[in-house]
């Protein structure tokens, strides 16, 4: 099929959904979070005041053409320099993207040029035109003060916090959305949110006002793919239904059509269905994990689930 599909997220979660969606359509647009402040991306962001390129690079690699050429350039993008020198830890793709941005003076054409190298089956766009910072309210950050709520700043700090994340917000609070991303959402038949790190890859898209409004007004249908692991560092104690309640708290005007979940993460289907219904969605249960690695999505199984949902 060639129906337009938009996938939102970041990191390994978005790469998983893209690896499946690319099997169903070549008209897929990835809209990627731009709040990473760690590793190679964080270093380049701080040094050159640019969007962090790492999640964008991973999305491009996930969409590479299934050919020797496409796989070669995917591996080039993902190659990481060893050692502790100036290049140590940098992904080659991050440097390539940064160089193209510098040469072309524009983010989107630079990403499209990398996509051409890969023979990418789709487009990759940033969710915002400026780099973002994530700030979270966290409860029980210090064991000796279990009920105290403190503010944690930065994507890495939030993703690795020892406390309970209660809410997140962006800085700046009203960043300009990427215009091409807004257009893609307005033309999509399906918009897929998740999987991915809940508070640092999934929720940020809903906190960009223009993106949130576009998601509310899209004529397409909206699907949330729940994670295969509920109790990650940033979602300790979160059930499947609490994820939905958290989404509703951060984006109360956003409605979903479908919530896709693997049966292994559902403790009480009726509770999950009630939470989904408050968002306007139905629950679809499907085994989408790898048989030997239940914490990882299986590309073919996830693609089959998407195919059945899309109809």
C-alpha positions as protocol buffer text, in pm:
chain_id: "A"
residue {
  index: 1
  type: UNK
  ca { x: 0 y: 0 z: 0 }
}
residue {
  index: 2
  type: UNK
  ca { x: 110 y: 360 z: -41 }
}
residue {
  index: 3
  type: UNK
  ca { x: -115 y: 526 z: 214 }
}
residue {
  index: 4
  type: UNK
  ca { x: 58 y: 808 z: 406 }
}
residue {
  index: 5
  type: UNK
  ca { x: 156 y: 710 z: 760 }
}
residue {
  index: 6
  type: UNK
  ca { x: 330 y: 929 z: 1019 }
}
residue {
  index: 7
  type: UNK
  ca { x: 530 y: 780 z: 1308 }
}
residue {
  index: 8
  type: UNK
  ca { x: 625 y: 988 z: 1611 }
}
residue {
  index: 9
  type: UNK
  ca { x: 888 y: 907 z: 1872 }
}
residue {
  index: 10
  type: UNK
  ca { x: 1260 y: 877 z: 1914 }
}
residue {
  index: 11
  type: UNK
  ca { x: 1549 y: 639 z: 1970 }
}
residue {
  index: 12
  type: UNK
  ca { x: 1511 y: 263 z: 1954 }
}
residue {
  index: 13
  type: UNK
  ca { x: 1132 y: 273 z: 1994 }
}
residue {
  index: 14
  type: UNK
  ca { x: 1079 y: 481 z: 1683 }
}
residue {
  index: 15
  type: UNK
  ca { x: 1330 y: 268 z: 1494 }
}
residue {
  index: 16
  type: UNK
  ca { x: 1120 y: -38 z: 1583 }
}
residue {
  index: 17
  type: UNK
  ca { x: 797 y: 111 z: 1449 }
}
residue {
  index: 18
  type: UNK
  ca { x: 970 y: 237 z: 1134 }
}
residue {
  index: 19
  type: UNK
  ca { x: 1126 y: -104 z: 1066 }
}
residue {
  index: 20
  type: UNK
  ca { x: 772 y: -243 z: 1060 }
}
residue {
  index: 21
  type: UNK
  ca { x: 592 y: 41 z: 882 }
}
residue {
  index: 22
  type: UNK
  ca { x: 844 y: 42 z: 597 }
}
residue {
  index: 23
  type: UNK
  ca { x: 725 y: -310 z: 515 }
}
residue {
  index: 24
  type: UNK
  ca { x: 373 y: -176 z: 460 }
}
residue {
  index: 25
  type: UNK
  ca { x: 421 y: 157 z: 284 }
}
residue {
  index: 26
  type: UNK
  ca { x: 689 y: 373 z: 127 }
}
residue {
  index: 27
  type: UNK
  ca { x: 494 y: 683 z: 223 }
}
residue {
  index: 28
  type: UNK
  ca { x: 604 y: 696 z: 586 }
}
residue {
  index: 29
  type: UNK
  ca { x: 720 y: 1011 z: 763 }
}
residue {
  index: 30
  type: UNK
  ca { x: 910 y: 990 z: 1090 }
}
residue {
  index: 31
  type: UNK
  ca { x: 874 y: 1289 z: 1324 }
}
residue {
  index: 32
  type: UNK
  ca { x: 1154 y: 1273 z: 1576 }
}
residue {
  index: 33
  type: UNK
  ca { x: 1206 y: 1423 z: 1919 }
}
residue {
  index: 34
  type: UNK
  ca { x: 1493 y: 1673 z: 1950 }
}
residue {
  index: 35
  type: UNK
  ca { x: 1562 y: 1685 z: 2323 }
}
residue {
  index: 36
  type: UNK
  ca { x: 1859 y: 1445 z: 2352 }
}
residue {
  index: 37
  type: UNK
  ca { x: 2140 y: 1596 z: 2556 }
}
residue {
  index: 38
  type: UNK
  ca { x: 2365 y: 1295 z: 2610 }
}
residue {
  index: 39
  type: UNK
  ca { x: 2648 y: 1120 z: 2428 }
}
residue {
  index: 40
  type: UNK
  ca { x: 2754 y: 1226 z: 2080 }
}
residue {
  index: 41
  type: UNK
  ca { x: 2432 y: 1420 z: 2019 }
}
residue {
  index: 42
  type: UNK
  ca { x: 2469 y: 1614 z: 2341 }
}
residue {
  index: 43
  type: UNK
  ca { x: 2829 y: 1706 z: 2264 }
}
residue {
  index: 44
  type: UNK
  ca { x: 2745 y: 1828 z: 1913 }
}
residue {
  index: 45
  type: UNK
  ca { x: 2437 y: 2012 z: 2035 }
}
residue {
  index: 46
  type: UNK
  ca { x: 2636 y: 2199 z: 2298 }
}
residue {
  index: 47
  type: UNK
  ca { x: 2934 y: 2273 z: 2076 }
}
residue {
  index: 48
  type: UNK
  ca { x: 2748 y: 2385 z: 1763 }
}
residue {
  index: 49
  type: UNK
  ca { x: 2404 y: 2489 z: 1895 }
}
residue {
  index: 50
  type: UNK
  ca { x: 2221 y: 2250 z: 1659 }
}
residue {
  index: 51
  type: UNK
  ca { x: 1942 y: 1997 z: 1686 }
}
residue {
  index: 52
  type: UNK
  ca { x: 2071 y: 1674 z: 1842 }
}
residue {
  index: 53
  type: UNK
  ca { x: 2121 y: 1448 z: 1539 }
}
residue {
  index: 54
  type: UNK
  ca { x: 2129 y: 1102 z: 1702 }
}
residue {
  index: 55
  type: UNK
  ca { x: 1759 y: 1010 z: 1702 }
}
residue {
  index: 56
  type: UNK
  ca { x: 1723 y: 1154 z: 1352 }
}
residue {
  index: 57
  type: UNK
  ca { x: 2014 y: 935 z: 1239 }
}
residue {
  index: 58
  type: UNK
  ca { x: 1858 y: 622 z: 1391 }
}
residue {
  index: 59
  type: UNK
  ca { x: 1528 y: 689 z: 1217 }
}
residue {
  index: 60
  type: UNK
  ca { x: 1703 y: 733 z: 882 }
}
residue {
  index: 61
  type: UNK
  ca { x: 1895 y: 408 z: 933 }
}
residue {
  index: 62
  type: UNK
  ca { x: 1571 y: 223 z: 1010 }
}
residue {
  index: 63
  type: UNK
  ca { x: 1425 y: 335 z: 676 }
}
residue {
  index: 64
  type: UNK
  ca { x: 1725 y: 231 z: 462 }
}
residue {
  index: 65
  type: UNK
  ca { x: 1670 y: 46 z: 136 }
}
residue {
  index: 66
  type: UNK
  ca { x: 1693 y: -334 z: 151 }
}
residue {
  index: 67
  type: UNK
  ca { x: 1991 y: -348 z: -82 }
}
residue {
  index: 68
  type: UNK
  ca { x: 2366 y: -381 z: -48 }
}
residue {
  index: 69
  type: UNK
  ca { x: 2392 y: -4 z: -103 }
}
residue {
  index: 70
  type: UNK
  ca { x: 2127 y: 79 z: 155 }
}
residue {
  index: 71
  type: UNK
  ca { x: 2273 y: -153 z: 416 }
}
residue {
  index: 72
  type: UNK
  ca { x: 2623 y: -16 z: 356 }
}
residue {
  index: 73
  type: UNK
  ca { x: 2515 y: 342 z: 416 }
}
residue {
  index: 74
  type: UNK
  ca { x: 2307 y: 233 z: 716 }
}
residue {
  index: 75
  type: UNK
  ca { x: 2623 y: 82 z: 867 }
}
residue {
  index: 76
  type: UNK
  ca { x: 2821 y: 396 z: 777 }
}
residue {
  index: 77
  type: UNK
  ca { x: 2566 y: 611 z: 959 }
}
residue {
  index: 78
  type: UNK
  ca { x: 2568 y: 387 z: 1266 }
}
residue {
  index: 79
  type: UNK
  ca { x: 2947 y: 346 z: 1286 }
}
residue {
  index: 80
  type: UNK
  ca { x: 3080 y: 488 z: 1612 }
}
residue {
  index: 81
  type: UNK
  ca { x: 3441 y: 594 z: 1662 }
}
residue {
  index: 82
  type: UNK
  ca { x: 3620 y: 413 z: 1948 }
}
residue {
  index: 83
  type: UNK
  ca { x: 3855 y: 562 z: 2204 }
}
residue {
  index: 84
  type: UNK
  ca { x: 3862 y: 872 z: 2421 }
}
residue {
  index: 85
  type: UNK
  ca { x: 3990 y: 1125 z: 2169 }
}
residue {
  index: 86
  type: UNK
  ca { x: 3792 y: 1408 z: 2016 }
}
residue {
  index: 87
  type: UNK
  ca { x: 3614 y: 1168 z: 1781 }
}
residue {
  index: 88
  type: UNK
  ca { x: 3572 y: 898 z: 2043 }
}
residue {
  index: 89
  type: UNK
  ca { x: 3204 y: 811 z: 2096 }
}
residue {
  index: 90
  type: UNK
  ca { x: 3079 y: 1009 z: 1797 }
}
residue {
  index: 91
  type: UNK
  ca { x: 2858 y: 830 z: 1545 }
}
residue {
  index: 92
  type: UNK
  ca { x: 2978 y: 895 z: 1191 }
}
residue {
  index: 93
  type: UNK
  ca { x: 2619 y: 964 z: 1083 }
}
residue {
  index: 94
  type: UNK
  ca { x: 2590 y: 1243 z: 1339 }
}
residue {
  index: 95
  type: UNK
  ca { x: 2896 y: 1414 z: 1189 }
}
residue {
  index: 96
  type: UNK
  ca { x: 2765 y: 1363 z: 834 }
}
residue {
  index: 97
  type: UNK
  ca { x: 2428 y: 1515 z: 923 }
}
residue {
  index: 98
  type: UNK
  ca { x: 2595 y: 1806 z: 1101 }
}
residue {
  index: 99
  type: UNK
  ca { x: 2819 y: 1869 z: 799 }
}
residue {
  index: 100
  type: UNK
  ca { x: 2523 y: 1873 z: 561 }
}
residue {
  index: 101
  type: UNK
  ca { x: 2334 y: 2113 z: 785 }
}
residue {
  index: 102
  type: UNK
  ca { x: 2636 y: 2342 z: 782 }
}
residue {
  index: 103
  type: UNK
  ca { x: 2674 y: 2322 z: 403 }
}
residue {
  index: 104
  type: UNK
  ca { x: 2305 y: 2353 z: 314 }
}
residue {
  index: 105
  type: UNK
  ca { x: 2203 y: 2588 z: 593 }
}
residue {
  index: 106
  type: UNK
  ca { x: 1876 y: 2405 z: 647 }
}
residue {
  index: 107
  type: UNK
  ca { x: 1779 y: 2105 z: 858 }
}
residue {
  index: 108
  type: UNK
  ca { x: 1521 y: 1930 z: 639 }
}
residue {
  index: 109
  type: UNK
  ca { x: 1721 y: 1933 z: 309 }
}
residue {
  index: 110
  type: UNK
  ca { x: 2020 y: 1794 z: 499 }
}
residue {
  index: 111
  type: UNK
  ca { x: 1814 y: 1503 z: 630 }
}
residue {
  index: 112
  type: UNK
  ca { x: 1667 y: 1443 z: 285 }
}
residue {
  index: 113
  type: UNK
  ca { x: 2018 y: 1426 z: 138 }
}
residue {
  index: 114
  type: UNK
  ca { x: 2111 y: 1152 z: 387 }
}
residue {
  index: 115
  type: UNK
  ca { x: 1786 y: 977 z: 301 }
}
residue {
  index: 116
  type: UNK
  ca { x: 1888 y: 976 z: -66 }
}
residue {
  index: 117
  type: UNK
  ca { x: 2219 y: 814 z: 25 }
}
residue {
  index: 118
  type: UNK
  ca { x: 2030 y: 539 z: 208 }
}
residue {
  index: 119
  type: UNK
  ca { x: 1758 y: 499 z: -53 }
}
residue {
  index: 120
  type: UNK
  ca { x: 1531 y: 561 z: 247 }
}
residue {
  index: 121
  type: UNK
  ca { x: 1173 y: 438 z: 221 }
}
residue {
  index: 122
  type: UNK
  ca { x: 1024 y: 754 z: 368 }
}
residue {
  index: 123
  type: UNK
  ca { x: 1116 y: 1089 z: 521 }
}
residue {
  index: 124
  type: UNK
  ca { x: 1264 y: 1189 z: 857 }
}
residue {
  index: 125
  type: UNK
  ca { x: 1177 y: 1524 z: 1014 }
}
residue {
  index: 126
  type: UNK
  ca { x: 1246 y: 1689 z: 1350 }
}
residue {
  index: 127
  type: UNK
  ca { x: 940 y: 1762 z: 1564 }
}
residue {
  index: 128
  type: UNK
  ca { x: 1061 y: 2116 z: 1638 }
}
residue {
  index: 129
  type: UNK
  ca { x: 1285 y: 2368 z: 1468 }
}
residue {
  index: 130
  type: UNK
  ca { x: 1496 y: 2433 z: 1779 }
}
residue {
  index: 131
  type: UNK
  ca { x: 1665 y: 2198 z: 2028 }
}
residue {
  index: 132
  type: UNK
  ca { x: 1454 y: 2132 z: 2336 }
}
residue {
  index: 133
  type: UNK
  ca { x: 1515 y: 2056 z: 2702 }
}
residue {
  index: 134
  type: UNK
  ca { x: 1292 y: 1823 z: 2904 }
}
residue {
  index: 135
  type: UNK
  ca { x: 1208 y: 1914 z: 3262 }
}
residue {
  index: 136
  type: UNK
  ca { x: 1030 y: 1672 z: 3494 }
}
residue {
  index: 137
  type: UNK
  ca { x: 866 y: 1682 z: 3833 }
}
residue {
  index: 138
  type: UNK
  ca { x: 999 y: 1378 z: 4018 }
}
residue {
  index: 139
  type: UNK
  ca { x: 880 y: 1235 z: 4348 }
}
residue {
  index: 140
  type: UNK
  ca { x: 1109 y: 1052 z: 4590 }
}
residue {
  index: 141
  type: UNK
  ca { x: 1434 y: 1141 z: 4420 }
}
residue {
  index: 142
  type: UNK
  ca { x: 1608 y: 1106 z: 4756 }
}
residue {
  index: 143
  type: UNK
  ca { x: 1528 y: 791 z: 4955 }
}
residue {
  index: 144
  type: UNK
  ca { x: 1532 y: 984 z: 5281 }
}
residue {
  index: 145
  type: UNK
  ca { x: 1255 y: 1214 z: 5145 }
}
residue {
  index: 146
  type: UNK
  ca { x: 1018 y: 975 z: 4964 }
}
residue {
  index: 147
  type: UNK
  ca { x: 728 y: 1222 z: 4935 }
}
residue {
  index: 148
  type: UNK
  ca { x: 925 y: 1527 z: 4825 }
}
residue {
  index: 149
  type: UNK
  ca { x: 875 y: 1648 z: 4467 }
}
residue {
  index: 150
  type: UNK
  ca { x: 1178 y: 1795 z: 4292 }
}
residue {
  index: 151
  type: UNK
  ca { x: 1254 y: 1924 z: 3943 }
}
residue {
  index: 152
  type: UNK
  ca { x: 1493 y: 1729 z: 3720 }
}
residue {
  index: 153
  type: UNK
  ca { x: 1620 y: 1889 z: 3399 }
}
residue {
  index: 154
  type: UNK
  ca { x: 1759 y: 1721 z: 3087 }
}
residue {
  index: 155
  type: UNK
  ca { x: 1664 y: 1418 z: 2879 }
}
residue {
  index: 156
  type: UNK
  ca { x: 1936 y: 1193 z: 3020 }
}
residue {
  index: 157
  type: UNK
  ca { x: 1862 y: 1299 z: 3379 }
}
residue {
  index: 158
  type: UNK
  ca { x: 1489 y: 1231 z: 3338 }
}
residue {
  index: 159
  type: UNK
  ca { x: 1545 y: 899 z: 3161 }
}
residue {
  index: 160
  type: UNK
  ca { x: 1772 y: 773 z: 3440 }
}
residue {
  index: 161
  type: UNK
  ca { x: 1606 y: 928 z: 3744 }
}
residue {
  index: 162
  type: UNK
  ca { x: 1565 y: 710 z: 4053 }
}
residue {
  index: 163
  type: UNK
  ca { x: 1243 y: 884 z: 4149 }
}
residue {
  index: 164
  type: UNK
  ca { x: 885 y: 862 z: 4020 }
}
residue {
  index: 165
  type: UNK
  ca { x: 821 y: 1090 z: 3722 }
}
residue {
  index: 166
  type: UNK
  ca { x: 493 y: 1273 z: 3774 }
}
residue {
  index: 167
  type: UNK
  ca { x: 492 y: 1509 z: 3477 }
}
residue {
  index: 168
  type: UNK
  ca { x: 718 y: 1657 z: 3210 }
}
residue {
  index: 169
  type: UNK
  ca { x: 735 y: 1987 z: 3025 }
}
residue {
  index: 170
  type: UNK
  ca { x: 951 y: 2142 z: 2754 }
}
residue {
  index: 171
  type: UNK
  ca { x: 1187 y: 2436 z: 2753 }
}
residue {
  index: 172
  type: UNK
  ca { x: 1107 y: 2645 z: 2557 }
}
residue {
  index: 173
  type: UNK
  ca { x: 744 y: 2575 z: 2641 }
}
residue {
  index: 174
  type: UNK
  ca { x: 610 y: 2675 z: 2297 }
}
residue {
  index: 175
  type: UNK
  ca { x: 880 y: 2582 z: 2046 }
}
residue {
  index: 176
  type: UNK
  ca { x: 816 y: 2627 z: 1673 }
}
residue {
  index: 177
  type: UNK
  ca { x: 713 y: 2297 z: 1516 }
}
residue {
  index: 178
  type: UNK
  ca { x: 876 y: 2183 z: 1193 }
}
residue {
  index: 179
  type: UNK
  ca { x: 636 y: 2303 z: 919 }
}
residue {
  index: 180
  type: UNK
  ca { x: 689 y: 1988 z: 712 }
}
residue {
  index: 181
  type: UNK
  ca { x: 593 y: 1778 z: 1015 }
}
residue {
  index: 182
  type: UNK
  ca { x: 265 y: 1966 z: 1053 }
}
residue {
  index: 183
  type: UNK
  ca { x: 190 y: 1913 z: 683 }
}
residue {
  index: 184
  type: UNK
  ca { x: 266 y: 1540 z: 708 }
}
residue {
  index: 185
  type: UNK
  ca { x: 26 y: 1498 z: 1002 }
}
residue {
  index: 186
  type: UNK
  ca { x: -249 y: 1688 z: 818 }
}
residue {
  index: 187
  type: UNK
  ca { x: -216 y: 1452 z: 520 }
}
residue {
  index: 188
  type: UNK
  ca { x: -175 y: 1122 z: 708 }
}
residue {
  index: 189
  type: UNK
  ca { x: -424 y: 838 z: 701 }
}
residue {
  index: 190
  type: UNK
  ca { x: -268 y: 697 z: 1019 }
}
residue {
  index: 191
  type: UNK
  ca { x: -52 y: 857 z: 1288 }
}
residue {
  index: 192
  type: UNK
  ca { x: 145 y: 612 z: 1504 }
}
residue {
  index: 193
  type: UNK
  ca { x: 267 y: 729 z: 1845 }
}
residue {
  index: 194
  type: UNK
  ca { x: 521 y: 512 z: 2027 }
}
residue {
  index: 195
  type: UNK
  ca { x: 670 y: 280 z: 2125 }
}
residue {
  index: 196
  type: UNK
  ca { x: 960 y: 444 z: 2303 }
}
residue {
  index: 197
  type: UNK
  ca { x: 1080 y: 593 z: 2629 }
}
residue {
  index: 198
  type: UNK
  ca { x: 753 y: 727 z: 2763 }
}
residue {
  index: 199
  type: UNK
  ca { x: 848 y: 1064 z: 2909 }
}
residue {
  index: 200
  type: UNK
  ca { x: 1150 y: 1143 z: 2693 }
}
residue {
  index: 201
  type: UNK
  ca { x: 1051 y: 1011 z: 2348 }
}
residue {
  index: 202
  type: UNK
  ca { x: 672 y: 980 z: 2335 }
}
residue {
  index: 203
  type: UNK
  ca { x: 524 y: 1255 z: 2555 }
}
residue {
  index: 204
  type: UNK
  ca { x: 741 y: 1542 z: 2419 }
}
residue {
  index: 205
  type: UNK
  ca { x: 552 y: 1542 z: 2088 }
}
residue {
  index: 206
  type: UNK
  ca { x: 228 y: 1618 z: 2271 }
}
residue {
  index: 207
  type: UNK
  ca { x: 387 y: 1915 z: 2449 }
}
residue {
  index: 208
  type: UNK
  ca { x: 468 y: 2109 z: 2130 }
}
residue {
  index: 209
  type: UNK
  ca { x: 147 y: 2317 z: 2097 }
}
residue {
  index: 210
  type: UNK
  ca { x: 140 y: 2322 z: 1715 }
}
residue {
  index: 211
  type: UNK
  ca { x: 204 y: 1948 z: 1696 }
}
residue {
  index: 212
  type: UNK
  ca { x: -61 y: 1875 z: 1957 }
}
residue {
  index: 213
  type: UNK
  ca { x: -315 y: 2081 z: 1764 }
}
residue {
  index: 214
  type: UNK
  ca { x: -220 y: 1909 z: 1438 }
}
residue {
  index: 215
  type: UNK
  ca { x: -270 y: 1570 z: 1604 }
}
residue {
  index: 216
  type: UNK
  ca { x: -611 y: 1679 z: 1729 }
}
residue {
  index: 217
  type: UNK
  ca { x: -719 y: 1805 z: 1387 }
}
residue {
  index: 218
  type: UNK
  ca { x: -570 y: 1542 z: 1156 }
}
residue {
  index: 219
  type: UNK
  ca { x: -827 y: 1363 z: 940 }
}
residue {
  index: 220
  type: UNK
  ca { x: -621 y: 1048 z: 991 }
}
residue {
  index: 221
  type: UNK
  ca { x: -666 y: 794 z: 1267 }
}
residue {
  index: 222
  type: UNK
  ca { x: -436 y: 788 z: 1570 }
}
residue {
  index: 223
  type: UNK
  ca { x: -272 y: 473 z: 1708 }
}
residue {
  index: 224
  type: UNK
  ca { x: -66 y: 439 z: 2025 }
}
residue {
  index: 225
  type: UNK
  ca { x: 176 y: 147 z: 2044 }
}
residue {
  index: 226
  type: UNK
  ca { x: 247 y: 63 z: 2406 }
}
residue {
  index: 227
  type: UNK
  ca { x: 594 y: -46 z: 2516 }
}
residue {
  index: 228
  type: UNK
  ca { x: 688 y: -407 z: 2580 }
}
residue {
  index: 229
  type: UNK
  ca { x: 833 y: -312 z: 2918 }
}
residue {
  index: 230
  type: UNK
  ca { x: 615 y: -110 z: 3152 }
}
residue {
  index: 231
  type: UNK
  ca { x: 857 y: -65 z: 3439 }
}
residue {
  index: 232
  type: UNK
  ca { x: 1149 y: 119 z: 3282 }
}
residue {
  index: 233
  type: UNK
  ca { x: 1369 y: 356 z: 3479 }
}
residue {
  index: 234
  type: UNK
  ca { x: 1143 y: 651 z: 3404 }
}
residue {
  index: 235
  type: UNK
  ca { x: 814 y: 460 z: 3445 }
}
residue {
  index: 236
  type: UNK
  ca { x: 874 y: 256 z: 3760 }
}
residue {
  index: 237
  type: UNK
  ca { x: 541 y: 134 z: 3893 }
}
residue {
  index: 238
  type: UNK
  ca { x: 346 y: 232 z: 3580 }
}
residue {
  index: 239
  type: UNK
  ca { x: 85 y: -14 z: 3455 }
}
residue {
  index: 240
  type: UNK
  ca { x: -40 y: -9 z: 3096 }
}
residue {
  index: 241
  type: UNK
  ca { x: -347 y: 188 z: 3198 }
}
residue {
  index: 242
  type: UNK
  ca { x: -141 y: 439 z: 3395 }
}
residue {
  index: 243
  type: UNK
  ca { x: 50 y: 516 z: 3076 }
}
residue {
  index: 244
  type: UNK
  ca { x: -283 y: 614 z: 2917 }
}
residue {
  index: 245
  type: UNK
  ca { x: -384 y: 819 z: 3218 }
}
residue {
  index: 246
  type: UNK
  ca { x: -51 y: 999 z: 3197 }
}
residue {
  index: 247
  type: UNK
  ca { x: -109 y: 1075 z: 2830 }
}
residue {
  index: 248
  type: UNK
  ca { x: -453 y: 1214 z: 2906 }
}
residue {
  index: 249
  type: UNK
  ca { x: -310 y: 1434 z: 3181 }
}
residue {
  index: 250
  type: UNK
  ca { x: -47 y: 1581 z: 2948 }
}
residue {
  index: 251
  type: UNK
  ca { x: -276 y: 1614 z: 2642 }
}
residue {
  index: 252
  type: UNK
  ca { x: -636 y: 1626 z: 2766 }
}
residue {
  index: 253
  type: UNK
  ca { x: -781 y: 1731 z: 2429 }
}
residue {
  index: 254
  type: UNK
  ca { x: -614 y: 1457 z: 2226 }
}
residue {
  index: 255
  type: UNK
  ca { x: -820 y: 1154 z: 2130 }
}
residue {
  index: 256
  type: UNK
  ca { x: -689 y: 820 z: 2006 }
}
residue {
  index: 257
  type: UNK
  ca { x: -855 y: 558 z: 1789 }
}
residue {
  index: 258
  type: UNK
  ca { x: -654 y: 246 z: 1873 }
}
residue {
  index: 259
  type: UNK
  ca { x: -422 y: 136 z: 2155 }
}
residue {
  index: 260
  type: UNK
  ca { x: -202 y: -157 z: 2051 }
}
residue {
  index: 261
  type: UNK
  ca { x: -59 y: -367 z: 2334 }
}
residue {
  index: 262
  type: UNK
  ca { x: 119 y: -697 z: 2364 }
}
residue {
  index: 263
  type: UNK
  ca { x: -73 y: -930 z: 2601 }
}
residue {
  index: 264
  type: UNK
  ca { x: 236 y: -965 z: 2821 }
}
residue {
  index: 265
  type: UNK
  ca { x: 204 y: -604 z: 2945 }
}
residue {
  index: 266
  type: UNK
  ca { x: -168 y: -618 z: 3025 }
}
residue {
  index: 267
  type: UNK
  ca { x: -254 y: -710 z: 3383 }
}
residue {
  index: 268
  type: UNK
  ca { x: -624 y: -633 z: 3357 }
}
residue {
  index: 269
  type: UNK
  ca { x: -776 y: -599 z: 3010 }
}
residue {
  index: 270
  type: UNK
  ca { x: -1101 y: -444 z: 3134 }
}
residue {
  index: 271
  type: UNK
  ca { x: -913 y: -171 z: 3324 }
}
residue {
  index: 272
  type: UNK
  ca { x: -702 y: -100 z: 3016 }
}
residue {
  index: 273
  type: UNK
  ca { x: -1013 y: -83 z: 2798 }
}
residue {
  index: 274
  type: UNK
  ca { x: -1174 y: 164 z: 3038 }
}
residue {
  index: 275
  type: UNK
  ca { x: -864 y: 385 z: 3030 }
}
residue {
  index: 276
  type: UNK
  ca { x: -850 y: 363 z: 2650 }
}
residue {
  index: 277
  type: UNK
  ca { x: -1219 y: 447 z: 2621 }
}
residue {
  index: 278
  type: UNK
  ca { x: -1157 y: 775 z: 2804 }
}
residue {
  index: 279
  type: UNK
  ca { x: -928 y: 862 z: 2514 }
}
residue {
  index: 280
  type: UNK
  ca { x: -1185 y: 748 z: 2259 }
}
residue {
  index: 281
  type: UNK
  ca { x: -985 y: 438 z: 2168 }
}
residue {
  index: 282
  type: UNK
  ca { x: -1034 y: 66 z: 2137 }
}
residue {
  index: 283
  type: UNK
  ca { x: -772 y: -181 z: 2260 }
}
residue {
  index: 284
  type: UNK
  ca { x: -610 y: -427 z: 2021 }
}
residue {
  index: 285
  type: UNK
  ca { x: -401 y: -704 z: 2175 }
}
residue {
  index: 286
  type: UNK
  ca { x: -141 y: -871 z: 1955 }
}
residue {
  index: 287
  type: UNK
  ca { x: 182 y: -1058 z: 2019 }
}
residue {
  index: 288
  type: UNK
  ca { x: 444 y: -823 z: 1873 }
}
residue {
  index: 289
  type: UNK
  ca { x: 756 y: -921 z: 2069 }
}
residue {
  index: 290
  type: UNK
  ca { x: 1043 y: -1141 z: 1958 }
}
residue {
  index: 291
  type: UNK
  ca { x: 989 y: -1496 z: 2087 }
}
residue {
  index: 292
  type: UNK
  ca { x: 1345 y: -1519 z: 2223 }
}
residue {
  index: 293
  type: UNK
  ca { x: 1361 y: -1154 z: 2342 }
}
residue {
  index: 294
  type: UNK
  ca { x: 1024 y: -1056 z: 2492 }
}
residue {
  index: 295
  type: UNK
  ca { x: 1147 y: -702 z: 2556 }
}
residue {
  index: 296
  type: UNK
  ca { x: 1211 y: -633 z: 2186 }
}
residue {
  index: 297
  type: UNK
  ca { x: 962 y: -579 z: 1907 }
}
residue {
  index: 298
  type: UNK
  ca { x: 959 y: -828 z: 1621 }
}
residue {
  index: 299
  type: UNK
  ca { x: 946 y: -629 z: 1295 }
}
residue {
  index: 300
  type: UNK
  ca { x: 729 y: -882 z: 1110 }
}
residue {
  index: 301
  type: UNK
  ca { x: 487 y: -935 z: 1398 }
}
residue {
  index: 302
  type: UNK
  ca { x: 450 y: -561 z: 1455 }
}
residue {
  index: 303
  type: UNK
  ca { x: 402 y: -504 z: 1081 }
}
residue {
  index: 304
  type: UNK
  ca { x: 128 y: -769 z: 1077 }
}
residue {
  index: 305
  type: UNK
  ca { x: -46 y: -600 z: 1370 }
}
residue {
  index: 306
  type: UNK
  ca { x: -29 y: -261 z: 1196 }
}
residue {
  index: 307
  type: UNK
  ca { x: -156 y: -415 z: 871 }
}
residue {
  index: 308
  type: UNK
  ca { x: -456 y: -569 z: 1045 }
}
residue {
  index: 309
  type: UNK
  ca { x: -536 y: -243 z: 1225 }
}
residue {
  index: 310
  type: UNK
  ca { x: -499 y: -27 z: 914 }
}
residue {
  index: 311
  type: UNK
  ca { x: -728 y: -265 z: 724 }
}
